[in-house]
Amino acid sequence: MKEVFEFRVAEDVARARIPPDAGRSTGLVRTLSVSRTDPLFETIGQIDEEMRHGGRAFFTSWSVKRTYTKQEFESADLLLISPQRVFEPAGEECGTSYDERNSECNCGGKAVQTGDLFLEKSSLPSADFSKTIAGEVVVSKRVVDLSEEEGLTGAVFGAVQYAGHGNDPSASHWQLVDATRVDLDSATEVGESPFDKAPHDKRGCGVVGINLLSQVVVRQPADGQADWFRTAQKIGARRGLLRPRPLLLISQKAYRSFCRSKLNGLTIEPAVTI
């Protein structure tokens, strides 16, 4: 696996703190692409920490990209799936209800959807996998049919209702409501940024951190025969419509089915199972 972090820094800030030949510049923004083993990675973290003490940040945004070999994909017991097609409005804006009375804190980690997912009919994408801006996962009928035809187990699909149309469920879209539980291992790094790693949250609400910072590491699931999984722990923060959400994983069997059927709208990464 090859992992590269990308940091975007205002050019005037970069010019004052790092060598002029570091990264690539567009004139206004300097983009720094580094691995964890690159000395510049540690330098970026040190500068950012120093500047934050003064109320500023060194980089304005960051992202990470991991690339894997064919062998890593084919040998993984479980693989992380992430819908990439994002749309709005969110379910809560269309009449979907949530119950947060069991939450011990305001993080939203124990919010429970109480009923079908309501969405605007015109907003639903054609992709096989998508999610609302609030993280509600929607799949095409093709995904539901494939799961049934291939004997893929562990997923719970729920109806998607068209907002303002009464009891009028979609015939083309379904919500991925739930899946077989799997535990996220503490070896999975989480935090606000690559330099702000945090131990997994122990508050009891199930939220372990804001962002995923490393390849996913999960423990061997109790039901090793299932094909759809969701982590018992959640990642994210309560911000407006956003709530922490579990990570989604599939078995090697499901991965091969997805590849054969050329399902779209998602990224897939091998996970480590211990």
N, C-alpha and C positions, 0 to 999 in steps of 0.2 A: 504494500500500500504506500502510495506517495501522497503526502499531505502538504499543501501550500496555503499559507495565510496571506491575505491581501489587505493591506492597510492603506487608506486614503488620507493624505495629509495636505493641508493648505500649503501651496508652494512657498509662500513667504516664511511660514513656520519651519518647513523642511529645510529651506536654504540656511536658516540660522542655526540648525541643530545637527544636521547630518551632511555627509559629503555630497557634492553636487552630482556625482556619477551614480549615486545610490537610487535605484528605482527608475521609473520613467515619468516624465512630466508632460502635462498638456498645456503648461503655461500658468494655470491657476491651481492645479492639483497634482501632487506627486503620488504615484502609486508604488507601494513597496510590496513585492511578492517574495516571501521568505518562508523557509521551513523552520521547524523548531530548533534544528541544529545549527542554523545560520547564526553567527555572532550578532548580526544586525537585529535578529528577533529579540534577543535579550536587551540590546540597546534601545529598541523601540519601547519595551516595557519599562525600562528605567527612566527614559525621558518622559513617558506618559505619567508615571507615578510622580515624578518631580513637578510636572506642570499642574497636575491635579491638586497638589498641595496649595498651589497658587490660584485655584479656581478655574483652570482651563484644562483642555485635553490636547494631547499631541495629535492623535488621529481623529478624524471626524466620523469614520465608519470603518467596519472591517467585515471580512467574509472568509470562508475557508472552503477549499475544494480538495476532495480526496479522490484519487484514481486507483483502481484496483486491477489486478491481472485477471485474465479469464479463469485461471486456476483458483484464485481467491473467491470468485463468484461461484464456481461449480463445487467447491468444497465446503462452503458455508452451510451449516445446519439451518440457520435463520438469517433472514435478510431484512434490513430496514427499508420500508417504503415511505415515501413522502410525496403527497399530491403537490403538483407545481402550479396547476391552473387555479388562480385565486379570483373570486368574484364577489360582488356585493349586489344588494344589501344582505346583511347577515340574518340568520333565522330569527333572532330576537327582535329585529326591526320589522319582521313580517308576521309576528304573532306567536312565535315559538316561546314556550315558557320554561323557566328554570326555577328550581327550588334550592335556595342556599341556606336554609334554616339550620342545617346540620354542620355548617362551617364554624370551626373554633376561631378562625381568624378571617381577615378580609381578603385572603389571597385567591378565593374562588376555587380552591382545589377540590372541594367536596360538593360543588354545584351539580345538581342532577336535572337532566332534561326530563320534563314531565309531559310527555305526549309526542305526537309526530312533529317532524321538522317542517315548518312552513317557509316557503321561499317564493319569490317572484318568478312566475313562469318564464318571462322573457329573459331573465338573468341566468338561467341554467345553461352552462356550457355544454358543448358536444363531446368534450374529452371524456375518456373512460374514468379518470380520477380527477377530482377537483375538490376545492374546499372554499368555504366562505371566508371573508376577512376575519371572522371570529374563530375559524378553525374547524367548523362543522364539515365532516367529510362526506362527499357525495360521489356515488359511483353510477356508471351507466348500467342499463339492463344487461348489456353484454357481459359485464363483470359478474352480475348475479347469476346469469345463465351458465357462464363458464364454471363458476364455483359449484353449481349443482351438477353439471354434466361431468366434470372431472372428479367429483367426489371430494372436493375441498371442504374441510370441516373447521369449525371454530368461530365462524363469523355470524353475527346477527345483523340482518338487514332490516331497516324500517322504512315505512312509506314516507315519501316526500309529498306534502300537500301544497297545492297552489294557493298562495295567499289571496284572499278575497273571492275565492271560488267555492266556498263551502267545503263539503266533504268530497273533494275532487282530487284523488291521488294521481301522481304522475305515473305514466306507463313506461317512461323512458329513463327515469332517475330514481335511485334509492339512496337512503342514508346508511353508511356503515356505522351502526349504533354501538356495537360491542364486539369483543373477540376474546378468545381464551387468554387468561392472565399469564404473564411471565414477569419475573422480577428483574429490574435493572440492577446491575451490580455496581458497587461503589467505585470500581475501577473506571467507570464511565465518568469522564470529566464534565462538570457543569459549572456555570458561573455567568457573570455579566459580560466578561470579555476574556480573551486568552490570558490576560495578566491578572485576572480577578477570579481565580478559581475558588470555589467554595465547597466545603464538605456537604454531603447530602443532607437536606433539611430533616430535622428530627422532630418537627412540631406536631407530627401526627396527621397533618392534612394531606400527605402524599405528594407534595410538591418538593422536588429535590433541587431545583435551580431554574434560572431564567433562560439560559441558552445551552445548547449542546456544544461542547468544545472538542470532543474526541470521537473516535469510532465507538459505536455502541457496544457495550459488553453486558450480556445478560446471563442469568443463571439458567441451568438446564430446567426447562418447564416440567411441571408435574405431569401434564398431559402431552407426552412427546409425540402423539399421533395426530394432533391437530395441525392445521395448515395456516390459520389466521390467528395472530396474537396481538395483544396490546399490553404495554407495560402497566404494572400495578401502580407505578409511580408516574408523576406528571412533570412536565417541563413548561415553563412560561410564567406569566405574571398577569394579575388582574388589572387591566388597563382599559377602561371604557367597555367595549363589547368583548374584548379579549379575555380569555380565561386560560389557565394552564390546561394542557391536553396531554394524554398519554402518547407514547411513540407506538407506531404500528409496524409489525413485522410479519413476514410470511415464511413458510417452510420452503425447502429446496424443491419439493414437488410443485408447490404453487408457483415458485419462480419460473420453473421450466414451462408451466402452463401459460403463464403471462407472456413469456418470450415467444412461444409458438403462436399465440393469438395476437401478438403485437399490440398489446394494450398500451394506451398512451396516457399522457398527462401526469406521469409520476417519475421520480428518480428512485433508483434502487441501489443500496449499498450492502455489502456483506457485514454481518454482525459477528461478534466473537461470543461463543457460548462456552461457559465454564461450569 
